[in-house]
Amino acid sequence: MRIAINSGCALIGDIGSPKRREFTVLGDVVNTASRLESSMARPDQIVISGATYRLLKDEIESRPLGSVNLRGRSQPADIYEV
């Protein structure tokens, strides 16, 4: 199992028509977490984005893994291992 956590605003809820609804999460913050998970996280590893790190830096121990360029993003993303 690989886990990536990113923090920010997202659209969350039941989305669809009355005939077909699904509970889902949409937004750039979700896409970034998905890309971190698929491209950076190794099995049995938890990685967090710089946005999540800034919220939790005084509460958790982490190790910086550097910055990476993710598809669809113009700026590199800082990542940390928890």
C-alpha positions as CSV (number, residue, x, y, z in Angstrom):
1,M,0.0,0.0,0.0
2,R,1.2,3.5,-0.9
3,I,-0.3,6.6,0.6
4,A,0.0,10.3,-0.4
5,I,-1.7,13.1,1.4
6,N,-2.2,16.7,0.1
7,S,-4.1,19.5,1.7
8,G,-6.4,22.2,0.2
9,C,-9.8,22.9,-1.1
10,A,-11.8,20.2,-3.0
11,L,-15.4,19.6,-4.1
12,I,-16.7,16.7,-2.0
13,G,-20.1,15.0,-2.2
14,D,-22.7,13.1,-4.1
15,I,-22.2,14.0,-7.8
16,G,-24.3,12.9,-10.7
17,S,-27.9,12.6,-11.8
18,P,-30.8,11.2,-9.9
19,K,-30.4,7.9,-11.8
20,R,-26.7,7.6,-11.0
21,R,-24.9,9.2,-8.1
22,E,-21.5,8.7,-6.7
23,F,-19.8,10.1,-3.7
24,T,-16.5,11.6,-5.0
25,V,-13.9,14.2,-4.4
26,L,-12.8,16.5,-7.2
27,G,-10.1,19.2,-7.5
28,D,-6.5,20.0,-8.1
29,V,-5.6,19.0,-4.6
30,V,-6.9,15.5,-5.3
31,N,-5.1,15.2,-8.6
32,T,-1.8,16.2,-6.9
33,A,-2.3,13.6,-4.2
34,S,-3.0,10.9,-6.8
35,R,0.1,11.9,-8.8
36,L,2.3,11.9,-5.6
37,E,1.0,8.4,-4.7
38,S,1.5,6.9,-8.1
39,S,4.9,8.5,-9.0
40,M,6.6,9.0,-5.6
41,A,5.3,6.8,-2.9
42,R,6.9,3.4,-2.5
43,P,5.2,0.4,-1.1
44,D,4.6,0.8,2.7
45,Q,5.5,4.5,2.5
46,I,3.4,7.6,3.4
47,V,4.3,10.9,1.6
48,I,2.8,14.3,2.2
49,S,2.9,17.5,0.1
50,G,4.4,20.7,1.2
51,A,0.9,22.1,1.9
52,T,0.2,19.3,4.3
53,Y,3.7,19.6,5.9
54,R,3.2,23.3,6.6
55,L,0.0,22.4,8.5
56,L,1.5,19.6,10.5
57,K,5.3,20.4,10.8
58,D,5.1,21.0,14.6
59,E,3.0,17.8,15.1
60,I,4.8,15.1,13.2
61,E,8.2,13.8,12.4
62,S,9.1,13.9,8.7
63,R,12.0,13.6,6.3
64,P,12.2,15.9,3.2
65,L,12.4,14.1,-0.1
66,G,13.0,17.1,-2.2
67,S,10.9,18.7,-5.0
68,V,9.4,16.9,-8.0
69,N,7.7,18.0,-11.2
70,L,4.3,16.5,-11.5
71,R,2.2,16.2,-14.7
72,G,-0.2,19.0,-15.0
73,R,1.6,21.3,-12.5
74,S,3.6,24.3,-13.5
75,Q,5.5,24.5,-10.2
76,P,7.5,21.7,-8.5
77,A,5.9,20.1,-5.5
78,D,7.8,19.7,-2.2
79,I,7.4,16.2,-0.7
80,Y,8.1,14.7,2.7
81,E,8.1,11.2,4.1
82,V,6.2,10.6,7.3
